[in-house]
Amino acid sequence: MMYWVFLNRKNEVTRYEDSLLPGIIPDRIKGMLTTKFAEDVDICKLCDMDRHAHPIDEETGIKYCTILFCDVVKPTWNVEDVL
């Protein structure tokens, strides 16, 4: 999966692009990482990340919850870097 997210590192905004090998996000939980799932279970109202960028799958356009995505994927960027 190819994804992108806007990051702010050292006061420089960049569109960060990365890819994940198949299986990094198990199919059985992939749907539970989306912003739609987070909104459906009302966890978005507890988080201020909705005003920030979200990781977006380039192929499907699906937005992922930044916090849940980071918990599963462990990317090289930090949640604090997300613009």
DSSP file (Angstrom, degrees, kcal/mol; ACC not computed):
  #  RESIDUE AA STRUCTURE BP1 BP2  ACC     N-H-->O    O-->H-N    N-H-->O    O-->H-N    TCO  KAPPA ALPHA  PHI   PSI    X-CA   Y-CA   Z-CA
    1    1 A M              0   0    0      0, 0.0    19,-3.0     0, 0.0     2,-0.4   0.000 360.0 360.0 360.0 131.2    0.0    0.0    0.0
    2    2 A M  E     +A   19   0A   0     17,-0.3    56,-2.7    15,-0.0    57,-0.5  -0.861 360.0 171.5 -97.1 135.4    1.3    3.5   -0.9
    3    3 A Y  E     -AB  18  57A   0     15,-2.8    15,-2.4    -2,-0.4     2,-0.3  -0.937  16.1-159.4-139.3 164.3    0.1    6.3    1.4
    4    4 A W  E     +AB  17  56A   0     52,-1.8    52,-2.5    -2,-0.3     2,-0.3  -0.971   8.9 175.5-141.6 158.4    0.8    9.9    2.0
    5    5 A V  E     -A   16   0A   0     11,-2.0    11,-2.8    -2,-0.3     2,-0.5  -0.968  34.8-110.7-157.5 146.9    0.4   12.5    4.8
    6    6 A F  E     -A   15   0A   0     -2,-0.3    77,-2.2     9,-0.2     2,-0.3  -0.732  39.2-172.2 -83.9 127.0    1.4   16.1    5.3
    7    7 A L  E     -AC  14  82A   0      7,-2.9     7,-2.7    -2,-0.5     2,-0.6  -0.887  20.6-151.1-119.5 150.9    4.1   16.5    7.9
    8    8 A N  E     +A   13   0A   0     73,-3.5     2,-0.5    -2,-0.3     5,-0.2  -0.927  26.4 168.6-120.4 102.6    5.6   19.6    9.5
    9    9 A R  E >  S-A   12   0A   0      3,-2.3     3,-1.3    -2,-0.6    -2,-0.1  -0.969  70.0 -11.9-120.8 126.3    9.2   18.9   10.5
   10   10 A K  T 3  S-     0   0    0     -2,-0.5    -1,-0.2     1,-0.3     3,-0.1   0.900 128.4 -57.0  53.2  43.9   11.6   21.6   11.6
   11   11 A N  T 3  S+     0   0    0      1,-0.2     2,-0.5    -3,-0.2    -1,-0.3   0.712 114.2 118.6  60.9  23.9    9.0   24.2   10.3
   12   12 A E  E <   -A    9   0A   0     -3,-1.3    -3,-2.3     2,-0.0     2,-0.5  -0.978  56.0-146.2-121.6 120.1    9.1   22.7    6.8
   13   13 A V  E     +A    8   0A   0     -2,-0.5     2,-0.3    -5,-0.2    -5,-0.2  -0.714  26.9 169.8 -86.8 128.4    5.8   21.3    5.5
   14   14 A T  E     -A    7   0A   0     -7,-2.7    -7,-2.9    -2,-0.5     2,-0.9  -0.976  40.3-121.9-136.5 151.0    6.2   18.3    3.2
   15   15 A R  E     -A    6   0A   0     -2,-0.3     2,-0.5    -9,-0.2    -9,-0.2  -0.845  36.9-153.4 -88.6 107.8    4.0   15.7    1.6
   16   16 A Y  E     -A    5   0A   0    -11,-2.8   -11,-2.0    -2,-0.9     2,-0.4  -0.712  12.0-169.7 -88.3 128.4    5.5   12.5    3.0
   17   17 A E  E     +A    4   0A   0     -2,-0.5     2,-0.3   -13,-0.2   -13,-0.2  -0.946  14.0 155.6-120.2 140.7    5.0    9.4    0.9
   18   18 A D  E     -A    3   0A   0    -15,-2.4   -15,-2.8    -2,-0.4     2,-0.3  -0.952  27.8-133.3-152.4 168.2    5.7    5.9    2.0
   19   19 A S  E     -A    2   0A   0     -2,-0.3     2,-0.4   -17,-0.2   -17,-0.3  -0.949   9.4-148.5-129.5 152.2    4.7    2.3    1.2
   20   20 A L        -     0   0    0    -19,-3.0     3,-0.1    -2,-0.3     5,-0.0  -0.953  22.1-119.7-119.0 137.9    3.8   -0.6    3.3
   21   21 A L    >   -     0   0    0     -2,-0.4     3,-2.1     1,-0.1     4,-0.4  -0.435  45.8 -87.1 -70.0 148.8    4.4   -4.2    2.5
   22   22 A P  T 3  S+     0   0    0      0, 0.0    -1,-0.1     0, 0.0     0, 0.0  -0.306 116.1  29.1 -54.8 137.4    1.4   -6.4    2.2
   23   23 A G  T 3  S+     0   0    0      2,-0.4    -2,-0.1    -3,-0.1     0, 0.0   0.231  83.6 107.8  95.2 -13.9    0.4   -7.8    5.6
   24   24 A I  S <  S+     0   0    0     -3,-2.1    -3,-0.0     1,-0.3     0, 0.0   0.929  91.2  36.5 -61.2 -43.0    1.8   -4.9    7.7
   25   25 A I  S    S-     0   0    0     -4,-0.4    -2,-0.4    -5,-0.0    -1,-0.3  -0.926 101.6-130.9-105.9 106.7   -1.8   -4.0    8.3
   26   26 A P    >>  -     0   0    0      0, 0.0     3,-1.7     0, 0.0     4,-1.2  -0.284  13.0-125.5 -58.2 139.4   -3.7   -7.3    8.6
   27   27 A D  H 3> S+     0   0    0      1,-0.3     4,-0.6     2,-0.2     3,-0.3   0.825 106.6  63.7 -54.6 -35.0   -6.8   -7.4    6.5
   28   28 A R  H 34 S+     0   0    0      1,-0.2    -1,-0.3     2,-0.1     4,-0.0   0.720 115.0  29.8 -68.2 -19.7   -9.0   -8.3    9.5
   29   29 A I  H X4 S+     0   0    0     -3,-1.7     3,-1.3     2,-0.1     4,-0.4   0.484  91.0  96.2-114.9  -4.2   -8.2   -4.9   11.2
   30   30 A K  H >< S+     0   0    0     -4,-1.2     3,-1.5     1,-0.3     4,-0.3   0.882  85.1  52.1 -54.3 -42.4   -7.7   -2.6    8.2
   31   31 A G  G >< S+     0   0    0     -4,-0.6     3,-0.7     1,-0.3     6,-0.3   0.730 101.8  61.5 -66.8 -22.1  -11.3   -1.4    8.3
   32   32 A M  G <  S+     0   0    0     -3,-1.3    -1,-0.3     1,-0.2    -2,-0.2   0.465  96.9  60.0 -84.2  -0.9  -10.9   -0.5   12.0
   33   33 A L  G <  S+     0   0    0     -3,-1.5    32,-3.2    -4,-0.4    36,-0.3   0.484  82.9 105.7-100.4  -5.5   -8.1    2.0   11.3
   34   34 A T  B <> S-E   64   0B   0     -3,-0.7     4,-2.0    30,-0.3    30,-0.3  -0.313  78.2-122.8 -77.5 157.7  -10.1    4.2    9.0
   35   35 A T  H  > S+     0   0    0     28,-2.1     4,-2.5     1,-0.2     5,-0.2   0.842 113.3  60.0 -65.4 -32.0  -11.5    7.7   10.0
   36   36 A K  H  > S+     0   0    0     27,-0.4     4,-2.5     2,-0.2    -1,-0.2   0.929 106.0  46.0 -61.8 -44.5  -15.0    6.4    9.2
   37   37 A F  H  > S+     0   0    0     -6,-0.3     4,-1.9     2,-0.2    -1,-0.2   0.925 111.9  51.7 -62.6 -44.4  -14.6    3.6   11.8
   38   38 A A  H  <>S+     0   0    0     -4,-2.0     5,-2.2     1,-0.2     6,-1.0   0.886 112.4  45.9 -61.2 -39.0  -13.3    6.1   14.3
   39   39 A E  H ><5S+     0   0    0     -4,-2.5     3,-1.3     3,-0.2    -1,-0.2   0.904 109.2  55.6 -68.9 -41.1  -16.2    8.5   13.7
   40   40 A D  H 3<5S+     0   0    0     -4,-2.5    -2,-0.2     1,-0.3    -1,-0.2   0.839 112.1  42.0 -61.6 -34.5  -18.7    5.6   13.9
   41   41 A V  T 3<5S-     0   0    0     -4,-1.9    -1,-0.3    -5,-0.1    -2,-0.2   0.284 113.1-120.0 -98.1  10.7  -17.5    4.6   17.4
   42   42 A D  T < 5S+     0   0    0     -3,-1.3    -3,-0.2    -5,-0.1     4,-0.2   0.736  75.6 125.2  63.4  28.4  -17.2    8.2   18.5
   43   43 A I    > < +     0   0    0     -5,-2.2     3,-1.0    -6,-0.2     4,-0.2   0.663  60.2  72.3 -88.6 -14.5  -13.5    8.3   19.3
   44   44 A C  G >  S+     0   0    0     -6,-1.0     3,-1.8     1,-0.2     6,-0.3   0.860  87.8  62.1 -64.4 -34.6  -12.9   11.3   17.0
   45   45 A K  G 3  S+     0   0    0      1,-0.3    -1,-0.2    -6,-0.1    -2,-0.1   0.702 102.0  52.8 -66.9 -16.8  -14.7   13.6   19.4
   46   46 A L  G <  S+     0   0    0     -3,-1.0     2,-0.4    -4,-0.2    -1,-0.3   0.446 104.5  68.1 -92.4  -1.8  -12.0   12.8   22.0
   47   47 A C    X   -     0   0    0     -3,-1.8     3,-0.5    -4,-0.2     0, 0.0  -0.930  60.9-155.8-126.5 140.2   -9.1   13.6   19.7
   48   48 A D  G >  S+     0   0    0     -2,-0.4     3,-1.3     1,-0.2    -1,-0.1   0.363  76.8  94.4 -93.5   6.7   -7.9   16.9   18.2
   49   49 A M  G >   +     0   0    0      1,-0.2     3,-2.1     2,-0.2    -1,-0.2   0.627  62.0  83.2 -72.8 -11.6   -6.2   15.2   15.2
   50   50 A D  G <  S+     0   0    0     -3,-0.5    -1,-0.2     1,-0.3    -2,-0.1   0.729  87.6  56.1 -65.4 -18.3   -9.4   15.7   13.1
   51   51 A R  G <  S+     0   0    0     -3,-1.3    -1,-0.3     2,-0.1     2,-0.2   0.429 104.8  68.8 -88.4   0.7   -8.0   19.2   12.4
   52   52 A H  S <  S-     0   0    0     -3,-2.1    31,-0.1     1,-0.2    14,-0.1  -0.567  96.8 -81.2-110.3 174.1   -4.8   17.7   11.1
   53   53 A A        -     0   0    0    -47,-0.2    -1,-0.2    -2,-0.2    13,-0.1  -0.319  41.2-147.7 -69.2 159.9   -3.9   15.7    8.0
   54   54 A H        -     0   0    0     11,-0.1   -48,-0.2   -50,-0.1     2,-0.1  -0.950  28.1 -94.7-126.4 149.3   -4.6   11.9    8.0
   55   55 A P        -     0   0    0      0, 0.0     9,-2.9     0, 0.0     2,-0.4  -0.460  46.4-158.9 -59.9 133.2   -2.6    9.1    6.3
   56   56 A I  E     -BD   4  63A   0    -52,-2.5   -52,-1.8     7,-0.2     2,-0.4  -0.974  17.4-126.8-124.3 128.4   -4.4    8.5    2.9
   57   57 A D  E  >  -B    3   0A   0      5,-2.5     4,-2.6    -2,-0.4   -54,-0.3  -0.594  18.2-149.1 -69.8 121.3   -4.1    5.4    0.8
   58   58 A E  T  4 S+     0   0    0    -56,-2.7    -1,-0.2    -2,-0.4   -55,-0.1   0.858  91.7  46.6 -63.8 -36.3   -3.1    6.6   -2.7
   59   59 A E  T  4 S+     0   0    0    -57,-0.5    -1,-0.2     1,-0.1   -56,-0.1   0.910 128.5  20.4 -74.7 -42.9   -4.9    3.8   -4.5
   60   60 A T  T  4 S-     0   0    0      2,-0.1    -2,-0.2     0, 0.0    -1,-0.1   0.672  90.9-129.8-103.2 -19.4   -8.3    3.9   -2.7
   61   61 A G     <  +     0   0    0     -4,-2.6     2,-0.2     1,-0.3    -3,-0.1   0.543  51.5 156.2  78.9   7.0   -8.3    7.4   -1.2
   62   62 A I        -     0   0    0     -5,-0.2    -5,-2.5    -6,-0.1     2,-0.4  -0.489  36.5-138.7 -70.1 132.0   -9.3    5.9    2.2
   63   63 A K  B     -D   56   0A   0     -7,-0.2   -28,-2.1    -2,-0.2   -27,-0.4  -0.751  15.0-150.5 -91.5 137.9   -8.3    8.1    5.1
   64   64 A Y  B     -E   34   0B   0     -9,-2.9     2,-0.3    -2,-0.4   -30,-0.3  -0.853  25.2-104.5-108.8 144.6   -6.9    6.4    8.2
   65   65 A C     >  -     0   0    0    -32,-3.2     4,-2.9    -2,-0.4     5,-0.2  -0.511  31.1-140.8 -62.3 124.3   -7.1    7.6   11.8
   66   66 A T  H  > S+     0   0    0     -2,-0.3     4,-2.3     1,-0.2     5,-0.2   0.904  97.0  46.0 -59.6 -45.3   -3.7    9.0   12.5
   67   67 A I  H  > S+     0   0    0      2,-0.2     4,-2.0     1,-0.2    -1,-0.2   0.942 116.6  42.8 -66.2 -49.1   -3.5    7.6   16.1
   68   68 A L  H  > S+     0   0    0      1,-0.2     4,-1.7     2,-0.2     5,-0.2   0.899 113.3  53.7 -64.9 -40.0   -4.7    4.1   15.2
   69   69 A F  H  X S+     0   0    0     -4,-2.9     4,-3.1   -36,-0.3     5,-0.4   0.925 110.1  47.1 -58.7 -46.4   -2.5    4.0   12.0
   70   70 A C  H  X S+     0   0    0     -4,-2.3     4,-1.6    -5,-0.2    -1,-0.2   0.872 108.2  55.8 -65.5 -37.0    0.6    4.9   14.1
   71   71 A D  H  < S+     0   0    0     -4,-2.0    -1,-0.2    -5,-0.2    -2,-0.2   0.879 119.4  31.3 -62.1 -37.4   -0.2    2.3   16.7
   72   72 A V  H  < S+     0   0    0     -4,-1.7    -2,-0.2    -5,-0.1    -1,-0.2   0.911 127.7  35.5 -87.6 -46.8   -0.4   -0.5   14.1
   73   73 A V  H  < S-     0   0    0     -4,-3.1    -3,-0.2    -5,-0.2    -2,-0.1   0.812  81.0-150.8 -82.9 -31.6    2.2    0.6   11.5
   74   74 A K     <  -     0   0    0     -4,-1.6    -4,-0.1    -5,-0.4    -3,-0.1   0.978  26.2-163.2  55.1  60.3    4.8    2.3   13.7
   75   75 A P        -     0   0    0      0, 0.0    -1,-0.0     0, 0.0    -5,-0.0  -0.094  31.1-107.3 -69.9 172.9    5.9    4.7   10.9
   76   76 A T  S    S+     0   0    0      2,-0.1     2,-0.2     0, 0.0    -2,-0.0   0.614 100.1  71.4 -76.2 -12.2    9.2    6.7   10.9
   77   77 A W  S    S-     0   0    0      2,-0.0     2,-0.3     1,-0.0   -70,-0.0  -0.628  80.3-124.0-101.3 163.3    7.3    9.9   11.6
   78   78 A N    >   -     0   0    0     -2,-0.2     3,-1.5     1,-0.1     4,-0.5  -0.714  20.4-117.7-104.6 155.9    5.6   10.9   14.9
   79   79 A V  G >  S+     0   0    0     -2,-0.3     3,-1.4     1,-0.3    -1,-0.1   0.858 115.4  62.0 -57.4 -36.1    2.0   11.9   15.5
   80   80 A E  G 3  S+     0   0    0      1,-0.3    -1,-0.3     3,-0.1   -72,-0.1   0.715  96.6  60.0 -64.5 -20.7    3.3   15.3   16.6
   81   81 A D  G <  S+     0   0    0     -3,-1.5   -73,-3.5   -74,-0.1    -1,-0.3   0.636  77.6 108.8 -81.8 -14.6    4.7   15.9   13.1
   82   82 A V  B <    C    7   0A   0     -3,-1.4   -75,-0.3    -4,-0.5    -3,-0.0  -0.466 360.0 360.0 -71.3 128.3    1.4   15.6   11.3
   83   83 A L              0   0    0    -77,-2.2    -1,-0.2    -2,-0.3   -76,-0.1   0.465 360.0 360.0 -73.4 360.0    0.2   19.0   10.0
